[in-house]
């Protein structure tokens, strides 16, 4: 980095900072939200399936 002009170093730092902000946003907001939505959606699907077709097990 010693050969690069000061503008490129600052641009690289700004890009790295922005990349870290996006990473932390994904890690702290998006992935937990998607995980809860996926598990909740799957549970809802199973619940609706059992309402329509009955609970698993032998018929009584």
ZIMO-V670239 format. One record per residue. N is the residue number from 0. RES is the residue in one letter. NEAR is the number of other ideal C-beta (glycine too) atoms within 12 Angstrom. D_CENTER is the distance of its C-alpha to the mean C-alpha in Angstrom with 1 decimal. Layout:
n;res;near;d_center
N;RES;NEAR;D_CENTER
N;RES;NEAR;D_CENTER
This chain:
n;res;near;d_center
0;X;11;34.4
1;X;7;37.9
2;X;7;39.0
3;X;12;36.4
4;X;11;37.2
5;X;12;35.8
6;X;10;33.8
7;X;14;31.8
8;X;15;31.0
9;X;14;29.8
10;X;15;27.8
11;X;16;26.1
12;X;16;25.4
13;X;14;24.0
14;X;14;21.8
15;X;14;20.6
16;X;14;20.0
17;X;14;18.0
18;X;14;15.9
19;X;15;15.4
20;X;15;14.5
21;X;15;11.8
22;X;15;10.5
23;X;14;10.8
24;X;15;9.3
25;X;15;5.9
26;X;15;6.6
27;X;13;8.2
28;X;15;7.0
29;X;15;3.9
30;X;15;2.0
31;X;14;5.6
32;X;15;6.3
33;X;14;4.9
34;X;14;6.6
35;X;14;9.5
36;X;14;9.9
37;X;14;10.2
38;X;14;12.5
39;X;14;14.4
40;X;14;14.9
41;X;14;16.2
42;X;14;18.5
43;X;14;19.7
44;X;14;20.5
45;X;16;22.5
46;X;14;24.2
47;X;12;25.3
48;X;14;26.5
49;X;14;28.6
50;X;11;30.0
51;X;10;31.2
52;X;12;32.3
53;X;11;33.0
54;X;13;31.8
55;X;9;31.9
56;X;8;35.3
57;X;6;38.8
58;X;7;40.4
59;X;5;42.8
